Amino acid sequence: MISVERILQFTNIPSEAPLVIEDHRPKPEWPTDGRIELERLHVQYNPALPMVLKGITCTFPGEKKIGVVGRTGSGKSTLIQALFRVVEPSGGRILIDGVDICKIGLQDLRSRLGIIPQDPTLFQGTVRSNLDPLQQHSDQEIWEVIIKCHLAEIVKQDQRLLDAPVAEDGENWSVGQRQLVCLARVLLKKRRILVLDEATASIDTATDNLIQETIREETKGCTVITVAHRIPTVIDNELVLVLDEGNVVEYNSPAQLLKDKSSSFSKLVAEFLRRSSKSNCHRDIS
């Protein structure tokens, strides 16, 4: 009986938008600049629930590195979900290079964006199938991104190289290694817009630094949006968007925001430094 109830629940879930809308297909080279405009963006997960994003208006210039920060519940992840249309806007719109993303199909949108999530996903198969599941790239191209992402030594440990097995959920790889594989997968696709959604929250500082260094070197000319857990991750970005309870409270360069000691960003940095200092003290004592 419970199984029947579950099936009925699934049948009542609204379907996503069409994968392709023939009358509104973007150009094959879209996006070219990677400029993202948020216009009075409102988002709520259910009509009965409160608004999560409350009329956000700002522009992410093309080819820039933008950090998105804020306390838990500020709307950071919701903003990314709206960009990928995991949740549809309740009001306002998002434009990418002038194209309203809600007027095109989901496949046309999502296939043009790159994302590295907080929980890296690997599939049972091989190194090759995890990096290039659609078999669109040559071995040379795959090895190039493997080297760029500092994975070459790990892959060469198995004599089967690109055909080395990957366990279900990537259990035979560490979390940091899985995250590097996800980065390599994204770099192989060469997307103009890359999103890091708390991508380094679950890994050690050394791997975090490695990923940030690779992104800086390999995504020149791309728009990179980083939803940050660790403040140092975005401190060298060109712009930082600070959210609080679904509203934009600050949006400027980190240097400008840090000049004002009373700014929300300055307070987040100070809070992070205090936590880091306490953590280091506990390590020293133990």
Secondary structure by P-SEA (a helix, b strand, c coil): caaaaaaaaaaacccccccccccccccccccccbbbbbccbbbbccccccccccbbbbbbcccbbbbbbbcccccaaaaaaaaacccccccccccccccccccccaaaaaaaccccccbbbbccccccccccccccccaaaaaaaaaaacccccccccccccccccccccccccaaaaaaaaaaaaaaacccbbbbccccccccaaaaaaaaaaaaaccccbbbbbbcccccccccccbbbbbccccccccccccccccccccaaaaaaaaaaaaaaaaaaaaaac
